[in-house]
């Protein structure tokens, strides 16, 4: 899998600012954000155990798949947290972006 950027992420930060950053499906969203200097909590180190890296994903084009499918472990953590994956809520440590999308940070 290529590390070359294939998508552009529009990151909506808590302070209301928006940042555009490139994404590769070979790198987790949490690592993409951290590499771009965007602060995001990630207490468990990317193991889908804490839920502190929860984000909401969206895309103007609903006909494309812009991220990998939710794994059973991620689904369990999201359910435990009371998160809403049907509304695009994901764990950034488990998400790999493959097409342009918006990422909304919670913390």
SULVENMO-V995754 format. One line per field, one symbol per residue. psi: psi as a letter, one per 30 degrees, with the letter a starting at -180 (. if undefined). burial: I if it has 9 or more other ideal C-beta (glycine too) atoms within 8 Angstrom, else O. A space follows every 50 residues. Layout:
psi = ???
burial = ???
This chain:
psi = kkfkkflkkjkjlegflkkkllkkffkleeeeeefggkkkkiefggghfe gfgklkklkfjfgljglllkleeeeeeeeefgliffggklkffgkjkflk lkkkke.
burial = OOOOOIIIIIIOIOOOOOIOIOIIIOIIIIIIIIOIOIOIOIOIOIOIOO IIIIIIIOIOOOOOOIIOOIOOOIIOIIOOOOIOIOOIIIIIIIIIIIII IIIIIOO
